[in-house]
Every structure is written in structure tokens, then in C-alpha cells.
Amino acid sequence: MIPQQLHWWQSGTIYQIYPRSFKDSNGDGIGDLQGIITQLDYLTWLGVDAIWISPFYPSPMADFGYDVADYCNVDPIFGDLETFERLLEQAHRRDLKVIIDFVPNHSSDSHPWFVEARSSQTSSKRQWYIWHDPAPDGGPPNNWESYFGGSSWTFEQQTGQYYLRQFGARQPELNWRNPELRAVMYDVMRFWLDRGVDGLRVDVLWMLIKDDQFRDNPINTDWKEGDLPWAHQIRLFSEDRPEMHEVIREMRAIVDSYGERVLIGEIYLPLPQLMRYYGDTINGAQLPFNFQLILLSAWNAEMIRQLVDTYEAILPAGAWPNWVLGNHDKPRIASRIGRLAARVAAMLLLTLRGTPTWYYGDEISMQDVTIPPHLAHDPQGKRQPGYGRDPVRTPMHWDSGPNAGFCPANVDPWLPIAADYQQNNVAVEREDARSMLTLTRALLTFRRIKPALNRGSYHAVESRSENCFVYLREHGKQRLLITLNFSVEAQVVRLPEFGQGRILISTCLDREEQMNLASLSLRSHEGCIIEITESE
Ligand code: GLC
């Protein structure tokens, strides 16, 4: 049963902003909150409903803000609390919701809590972090491996123990089994919810609780050279522990006590495990991020259809779906599959059932930028060459001027700007009736005005072409067919059972026509939204 009255986080589209790279307002080559404020009109013009801003808290930037030194403030690079409040107010004035990043798994080693905790084994904050005696041979307590390479444990000479950190050594992990720590972190959530933020995206939500006996993780015997370095072991004991769900219920209760707010979880897990994060009675995360479109091993009609059908089938009753195509950690969609195919991917994302999350710059077809080693920043890439995330975090292209309008001409942006920015930028693409930007905006508009898209049911349709994925979105009398050609070759899909239809939009942005659905030709990498006008 599809609810008629949807929450904003169900019917809307979320736009992710990586604040360092969106817009620099003070000429230091790094984006900031004031920069975001200046672009709010762009976002409302584009047609998104909410922004999620990656961390802007005080931080030594060892992991670009995912190493927080003060959970209740703003780093001077980005502005101050007052600027944040202005951003919130300005966004709300435009009916845009604001979701912030909450990073509860680890703090920075510069956080005063950790400075205190590491000072002695009897420190009052010692148990807020995870400490362990060395193994009998003096080595790390167990075999857990860091996502950034090497052991997950760092030895502290001064107190003779190791602390846990599954990312960088400067990101010590907080102890969510400690009630005091939990209470303090819940106060952090309230601090921001009290200020009026509309939701929290919780960083690595599935990792917060670790095995209480710190057992070794099993080795992944299928792993071979060239596979993801962090897939080398099966993280059975270091993440996704059963006790996690109690924490999520508590977080959700806090969020719910503020009314219409949303709890989003960053969770990289196979679908059956992911589903548990909705909670037994849908009292967990409202949107456990669904990264399956990012993780697919091949991009073709059959795999995508299977994925969507499996996800739809496995969703618990009352759970709302969501889809993500890209984020600040993964290669951009236009690089993974190419710019033409990315137009079809955009139509897919914005016509599937459930909340879409859009990564900044994908609307102007930004691609990954090769970063020369001497300009690299990302700790993940520095330790594991080839796995750096800088290429997907480069500055947004606003116009064809110097530095793409991201920062003044006389400063170096913190990461290099793509060489092709003069063709692919907001100013140029706004004027081009067939650009990716025009397509994205049109799709976002259809998603808003067509109930079949933002709340209708989903059914896969037999397309009689193995390279095409066709599905029906239906609400009341409104019936829309989405026909997507995932191949380079032209295809014909045969849908005689649907009679006549009218193409509302093609990814090529060049046809709107009435047609007989008995035979529909789709060009290379073309997708269409077709309104069924008459059934036989
Ligand atoms: C999440 C973030 C990523 C960060 C990591 C550690 O996966 O998305 O950018 O490096 O957590 O905080």
C-alpha cells in the first residue's frame, strides 16, 4: 500500500554538496558556507528539495572534515555558526531542507576528548574511545585492517595501549558501548536539531559498535590482487554487530521527537543486511543509503533490472526506498559509464521509486579529474595508490571564466579544476536546450509534477530487448512507462499491450510525440518517459 501523504524526504530529491568544492566566497581557494548561500537560487532553479552538506566542523582536515575536532561548531575555513544559521534560514525561506553530516564513529585526535583520553589509562574520558592492550607479542590486539591501509590499531607509547581507528591514525574511534559517550553524542544531535536542521546523514552508521571480544576477522579467501584493498578481510567482527540496532533506534527516537526530520545512514552492506537498518518496526534509519547502483559490477539493462526488482522485493513493509548514483567517495557516474550513458542513468535515478540522492556536479556531467601526485590530498589514496577520492571532489564549474567561477582568478583552488570546464559548466549548459543540465532540470520537474514518479507503484515490464530496461510507474489514472536503452546500438522495444503513448521527454531532449507502443525505436543510449494515453 503506497501512502498518499508523503513526507518531504520521500517525495523530494536530495542534493549532496561537498562544501570545500562548491563555491568559494572569500577567495582562499576553498568552498565555504557563504558560497553555498550564494548558490541557493541555483539549487531551487534546478529543482532539488534538500541539500546534504558534507562536514563543515572544526577539523585538522586529516580526512577533510570527517575528522571532527568540535561537533558543535563550524571550521573557520567554512565560516562560523552564524553563517550556518543564515544558510539554514535562507534555505528554508526557499523551501529547501538542510541535512547535515554527523560523524559519530570517530573524532579527530585533536578533539579535546581524545587529548584527555590519551593522557592516562585512568583519564575520565579514557573509556570514550576504544583501547586495548597489545597482543602477547607486543603487536596489535587483533587482525582488523584499516580502510585506509594497514592495521586498524595505533600504539600509544605513553600509556602502553593501542587505540582503534579503522580509517586514518588521526581518527580514533569512539566507544558507543559507553553510556556517557552515547549521551554526549545524542546531545550533539539535539544541538543541531534545535537549530532547525531537517536531517542527519550519519557517517559509517553500520560501524559504530564492534565485537565486545575483539575477535579476529575472517580472511576473504576469494580476494585477489586488484580487488578492493579493504575487501581483503570479511569484517564480521569489526562492523554490522547486532547491538548496532539499539543505537539506531535511540537516534531515530531523538530525530522523531523533533517532528518532520530524517535520519539517513551511510551503510555499505549487501541488501539483506542493509534492510535490517530500517528497524524491526521501521523504527531505524528512514533512509539507509542504497548504494547498489554504485556498486554494480557491470552496467547493463539485465543487471539493473535484476537489482531494482530484488531491492523492491526485499524492502520490508512500510520501508521507503532510496537510490544513489554517486558521492564524494566513489568515481563519478560520467566517468564510470561515460557521459551519454550517464544521461540514461540520470533518467533511471530520477524515475525509480524512492528518494534519489544527487551528487553535486553530476548535472553538468563532471568527470573525475586526474590529480598529479604532488597535488593529492586524500589520505585513502596516499596510502593506497589508485584509490584516491580527490578526482571526484574537484571544484564545481559555474562558468567559463578563470577557475570556473569557483574562486577568484588569482588563487589556486584546493584541487585542480577539470580541463574541459569551459564546455561543461552551469552558465553554458543553462543556455543549451540539449545539455545535461537542461535534462536534469527537466527530469527533476517531471519528478515533482507527476505523482506516478514521486509516489507511484513500480513494475518491471518485459521489453523484448535484452539491452533495454522498461518499467511502469503508476498512480491513480496516471501511467508512465520508462524505457531505457543501456547499449550503444539502437534498439526496438515492443510494448503492444500498452497501446498508444506520448513521449514526454527523451534523454536526447529532441522529441515529444504521440506513438504506437507496439514498436518503439530507441537510439544509442536513449531513454524516454512515455505517458500511456490509451490501452487496448
Ligand atoms: C565515510 C565518508 C568518507 C570518510 C569515512 C571516514 O565513508 O563518506 O568520506 O573518509 O567515512 O569518516
Residues whose N, C-alpha, C, O or C-beta is under 5 A from the ligand:
A	BS01	GLC	D63 Y66 F167 D203 V204 D329
